[in-house]
Amino acid sequence: MNLRVISGAFIVILILGISGSSFYNAYALGTNESIILKKDLKSIMNEYQLAIEKAREDFVTSIKKANHDAKLAVKKGIPMDEINLATKATISKARADLKFDIQQARIEAKTMLLQLKAAVDRINLS
């Protein structure tokens, strides 16, 4: 699916959610049983924000640990070139982990929003 279409659907869903009450749960009728989506828009966005905040905290923690490890290595007399390489590698890994965690949070939020939209569409077709 095109990224612009997904982004557009995401924005439309957010606007609809903001304009309506965020306390509604969507109920969709399945073939044999009803499927209840337990997450409303507010909880989806809260989980997304928490995931982003946790990823940023993990990134900052990794940077602080790399700096602490570098200070300890200087005290041990390890050559600066080795310390710099190790620190750069640690920071690069932390940066890659941050990007991955943010991407995963976005994917999960979009998936939940698309499921909610599908459930609402099924209700409207009934």
C-alpha positions as CSV (number, residue, x, y, z in Angstrom):
1,M,0.0,0.0,0.0
2,N,1.3,3.4,-0.8
3,L,2.8,5.3,2.1
4,R,0.8,8.5,1.2
5,V,-2.5,6.5,1.3
6,I,-1.6,5.1,4.7
7,S,-0.6,8.5,6.0
8,G,-3.8,10.0,4.7
9,A,-5.9,7.3,6.2
10,F,-4.1,7.8,9.5
11,I,-4.7,11.5,9.5
12,V,-8.4,11.1,8.6
13,I,-8.9,8.6,11.4
14,L,-7.2,10.9,13.9
15,I,-9.4,13.8,12.8
16,L,-12.5,11.7,13.1
17,G,-11.4,10.5,16.5
18,I,-10.7,13.9,17.8
19,S,-14.0,15.3,16.6
20,G,-15.9,12.4,18.1
21,S,-15.7,11.1,21.6
22,S,-12.6,9.2,22.4
23,F,-14.4,6.9,24.8
24,Y,-16.3,4.9,22.2
25,N,-15.3,1.3,21.5
26,A,-15.9,-0.1,18.1
27,Y,-17.9,-3.3,17.8
28,A,-17.8,-5.3,14.6
29,L,-19.9,-8.2,13.7
30,G,-17.9,-11.2,12.4
31,T,-19.2,-14.2,10.7
32,N,-20.1,-16.2,13.8
33,E,-19.1,-14.0,16.7
34,S,-18.7,-10.3,17.4
35,I,-15.2,-8.9,17.6
36,I,-14.7,-6.3,20.2
37,L,-11.8,-3.9,19.6
38,K,-10.7,-3.0,23.1
39,K,-8.7,0.0,22.2
40,D,-10.1,3.3,21.4
41,L,-8.2,6.1,19.7
42,K,-7.1,7.7,23.0
43,S,-5.5,4.5,24.3
44,I,-3.8,3.8,20.9
45,M,-2.2,7.3,20.9
46,N,-1.2,6.9,24.6
47,E,0.5,3.7,23.8
48,Y,2.3,5.2,20.8
49,Q,3.5,8.2,22.9
50,L,4.7,5.9,25.7
51,A,6.6,3.7,23.2
52,I,8.3,6.8,21.7
53,E,9.2,8.1,25.2
54,K,10.6,4.7,26.2
55,A,12.7,4.5,23.0
56,R,14.1,8.0,23.7
57,E,14.9,7.2,27.3
58,D,16.7,4.0,26.2
59,F,18.7,6.0,23.7
60,V,19.8,8.6,26.4
61,T,20.6,5.8,28.8
62,S,22.8,4.1,26.1
63,I,24.6,7.4,25.4
64,K,25.3,8.0,29.1
65,K,26.6,4.4,29.5
66,A,28.9,4.8,26.5
67,N,30.3,8.0,28.0
68,H,30.8,6.3,31.4
69,D,32.5,3.4,29.7
70,A,34.8,5.8,27.8
71,K,35.8,7.5,31.1
72,L,36.6,4.2,32.7
73,A,38.6,3.2,29.6
74,V,40.6,6.4,29.8
75,K,41.4,5.7,33.5
76,K,42.6,2.2,32.5
77,G,45.0,3.7,30.0
78,I,43.3,2.3,26.8
79,P,44.4,4.2,23.7
80,M,42.0,7.0,22.6
81,D,41.6,5.5,19.1
82,E,40.1,2.3,20.6
83,I,37.9,4.2,23.0
84,N,36.6,6.4,20.2
85,L,35.8,3.4,18.0
86,A,34.0,1.6,20.8
87,T,32.0,4.7,21.8
88,K,31.1,5.5,18.2
89,A,29.9,1.9,17.7
90,T,27.8,2.0,20.8
91,I,26.2,5.3,19.9
92,S,25.6,4.1,16.3
93,K,23.9,1.0,17.7
94,A,21.8,3.1,20.1
95,R,20.8,5.4,17.2
96,A,19.8,2.4,15.1
97,D,17.8,0.9,18.0
98,L,16.0,4.3,18.5
99,K,15.0,4.4,14.8
100,F,13.8,0.8,14.9
101,D,11.8,1.3,18.0
102,I,10.1,4.4,16.6
103,Q,9.3,2.6,13.4
104,Q,7.8,-0.3,15.3
105,A,5.7,2.0,17.4
106,R,4.4,3.7,14.2
107,I,3.6,0.4,12.6
108,E,1.7,-0.9,15.7
109,A,-0.3,2.4,16.0
110,K,-1.2,2.3,12.3
111,T,-2.2,-1.3,12.5
112,M,-4.5,-0.7,15.4
113,L,-6.0,2.4,13.7
114,L,-6.6,0.5,10.5
115,Q,-8.3,-2.3,12.5
116,L,-10.5,0.3,14.2
117,K,-11.3,1.9,10.9
118,A,-12.2,-1.5,9.4
119,A,-14.5,-2.3,12.3
120,V,-16.2,1.1,12.0
121,D,-16.7,0.5,8.2
122,R,-18.2,-2.9,8.9
123,I,-20.7,-1.4,11.3
124,N,-21.6,1.3,8.8
125,L,-22.2,-1.3,6.1
126,S,-24.6,-3.2,8.4
